[in-house]
Amino acid sequence: MNNLYKNIKALRKQHNMSQEELAYKTGYTDRSSIAKIEAGDVDLPQSKIQLFADVFHVTPQYLMGYTDDKTSVKLPHPESVRTIPVYSSLSCGTGLFVEDQVVDTVTVPVSMLPNKNAEYFAQYAAGDSMTDAGINHGDLVIFKKTSTIDNGQIGCFCIDENVATCKKFSQIGGSVYLMPANDKYQPIPIEPENQCFRVIGLLVAQVSKR
C-alpha cells in the first residue's frame, strides 16, 4: 500500500495542487488529513481510493501501483463540488443543544451526495455512542434533510425542544427507539406523548476527522 500514498503525493504535485485543495476535493475537512495520508498513516477504504483516482483522472489500479497504465478516468463532472451549511455540534452521546443557525460551511464533492436536488446539512459529531457505526468524535456527518426515515437507518433526530442526536431509528410494533452503536449506551425510548420528537435528517455521508 506504500505505493498508493507515494502516488497520491506525486500526482498532487504533478497537478500543482495544495494539500488543502486536495482535501476539499476528496471530502476531508483540512490539509492535515492529506498530510497523514501521504505519510501512510491512514488506511484508505476502497471508496476513498476511487475518489482520489477520480480527482487525478487515473485508474485506482494505477494509483495503488498495480499497473503502469495511467488511462484517464472520464467523469461527467470530475471536479463538481457543493457547499453545505454546518450547524453546531450534534450529540453522539447524550444530546446537545443545536442552535438554529449556521456556524460554518463545508465544501464536498457532489459524488458524495446521493441526490443533487436534495437539501443537505452537516454537523460535527460529539461523543462516542456511534463508534460501532464508524462515527467517531469530531467526524463530519452529512445529512439529507427529511422528515421520514426507514427502520434501521441512521439519522438526526430532535428528542426534546432544540435537542438533537445522531442514532439508528428502530421501530418495534408501536414503540420507537433511538439506538446507539456502542454497548456503553442504552437505547432512547421515544414516548408517545413526546410532541417534540421529529426526524431532521438521514445520514448520507461522513468525513473522518483523521
LINJO-V856980 format. One record per helix or strand of 3 or more residues. SS is the DSSP state (H for helix, E for strand). FROM is the first residue (numbers start at 0). TO is the last residue. If there is no record, write none. Layout:
ss;from;to
SS;FROM;TO
SS;FROM;TO
//
This chain:
ss;from;to
H;1;13
H;18;24
H;30;37
H;45;55
H;59;62
E;80;90
E;101;108
H;109;111
E;119;125
H;130;132
E;139;144
E;153;159
E;162;171
E;174;178
E;187;189
E;197;206
//
